[in-house]
């Protein structure tokens, strides 16, 4: 191969590589004001919900009643747990802020994990974070403990 052809091939490799890397780069959302921030948050939650399977509290209650085996992670804050947690034999209470740090100590990669919070918003983000860490069997509860209580489903005292 002549020197000129080698130079053209090298240039082509550099250009193609740059295009491929540029296409793979994550774009960071921008914000100019509070409305932009709120919109970006809504997009993050919607993206998380679309990336992780979701169930309703009705489906969760049915699974509990049928004695299915899974881990229900309540990602509310500790002061929220004082009002009680879902009455299920295998509830783990780990606040959203500590989840990524404590999960590897408590859950195996393939454990069936269901994530719940007060309203369903933190649960979506937390479930996505677990999935991003590599947990392979994560499901979010689309509604939270507020809806659980409104439906008249039982809570129990939290045993931290």
C-alpha positions in Angstrom: 0.0 0.0 0.0 1.4 3.4 -0.9 2.0 6.0 1.7 -0.9 8.2 0.4 -3.3 5.2 0.6 -2.1 4.4 4.2 -2.7 8.0 5.2 -6.2 8.0 3.8 -7.0 4.7 5.5 -5.7 6.0 8.8 -7.7 9.2 8.4 -10.8 7.2 7.6 -10.3 5.0 10.8 -10.0 8.1 12.9 -13.1 9.7 11.5 -15.2 6.6 11.8 -13.9 6.0 15.4 -14.8 9.6 16.3 -18.3 9.3 14.9 -18.9 6.0 16.7 -17.7 7.3 20.0 -19.7 10.5 19.6 -22.8 8.5 18.9 -22.3 6.5 22.1 -21.8 9.4 24.4 -24.6 10.1 26.8 -26.1 13.5 26.5 -26.6 15.4 29.7 -29.9 17.3 30.0 -29.6 21.0 30.3 -31.7 23.3 32.5 -32.2 27.1 32.5 -34.7 27.3 35.3 -36.8 25.3 37.8 -39.3 24.3 35.2 -36.6 22.7 33.2 -35.3 20.8 36.2 -38.8 19.6 37.0 -39.3 18.5 33.4 -35.9 16.7 33.4 -36.9 14.9 36.7 -40.2 13.8 35.1 -38.3 12.4 32.1 -35.9 10.6 34.4 -38.8 8.9 36.2 -40.6 8.0 33.0 -37.3 6.6 31.6 -36.8 4.5 34.7 -40.4 3.2 34.6 -40.1 2.2 31.0 -36.7 0.4 31.7 -37.9 -1.6 34.7 -41.0 -3.7 34.9 -43.8 -2.2 37.1 -46.6 -3.7 39.1 -49.5 -2.2 40.9 -50.3 -2.5 44.6 -53.2 -4.8 43.7 -50.7 -7.1 42.0 -48.3 -6.9 44.9 -51.1 -7.7 47.4 -52.1 -10.7 45.3 -48.5 -12.0 45.3 -48.3 -11.6 49.1 -51.7 -13.4 49.5 -50.4 -16.2 47.3 -47.3 -16.5 49.4 -44.9 -15.8 46.6 -41.3 -15.6 47.5 -39.6 -12.2 46.8 -37.9 -9.4 48.6 -39.8 -6.1 49.0 -37.5 -3.2 49.5 -39.0 -0.1 51.1 -36.8 2.8 50.0 -38.6 5.5 52.0 -36.7 7.4 54.7 -36.4 6.0 58.2 -38.9 8.5 59.7 -41.4 7.2 57.1 -41.1 3.7 58.3 -42.4 4.8 61.7 -45.9 4.7 60.3 -45.3 1.0 59.4 -44.2 -1.1 56.4 -46.1 -3.4 54.2 -47.2 -6.5 56.1 -45.0 -9.1 54.3 -42.6 -11.6 55.7 -39.6 -10.4 53.6 -39.5 -6.6 53.7 -36.2 -4.8 53.7 -36.0 -1.2 54.7 -33.1 0.7 53.0 -33.5 4.4 52.3 -33.1 5.5 48.7 -30.0 7.4 49.6 -28.2 4.3 50.9 -29.5 1.7 48.5 -26.6 1.4 46.1 -24.2 1.1 49.1 -26.1 -1.5 51.1 -27.8 -3.6 48.5 -24.7 -5.8 47.7 -24.5 -6.7 51.4 -28.2 -7.8 51.5 -29.3 -9.1 48.1 -27.9 -11.6 45.6 -27.7 -10.6 41.9 -30.6 -12.9 41.0 -32.9 -12.3 44.0 -36.4 -11.2 42.9 -36.5 -7.6 44.1 -39.6 -5.4 44.3 -39.0 -1.8 45.1 -41.6 0.4 46.9 -41.7 3.9 48.3 -44.3 6.4 49.5 -45.8 7.3 46.1 -43.9 5.3 43.5 -41.5 8.0 42.3 -38.4 7.1 44.3 -39.2 3.4 43.7 -38.9 3.9 40.0 -35.5 5.6 40.3 -34.3 3.1 42.9 -35.4 0.1 40.8 -33.5 1.6 37.8 -30.4 2.1 39.9 -30.5 -1.5 41.1 -30.9 -2.6 37.5 -28.0 -0.4 36.4 -25.9 -2.0 39.2 -26.5 -5.4 37.6 -29.4 -6.9 39.5 -31.2 -9.0 37.0 -34.7 -9.4 38.6 -35.9 -6.0 39.6 -39.5 -4.7 39.6 -40.9 -1.4 40.7 -44.2 -0.9 42.5 -45.9 1.9 40.5 -47.8 3.1 43.5 -46.6 3.4 47.0 -47.4 2.9 50.6 -49.8 5.9 50.5 -52.0 3.9 47.9 -51.5 0.7 49.9 -52.9 2.4 53.0 -55.8 4.0 51.0 -56.7 0.5 49.7 -57.0 -0.7 53.3 -54.1 -3.2 53.0 -52.3 -4.0 56.2 -49.1 -2.5 57.6 -46.9 -3.8 60.3 -44.4 -2.2 62.7 -41.0 -1.9 61.2 -38.3 -4.0 62.8 -35.1 -2.2 61.7 
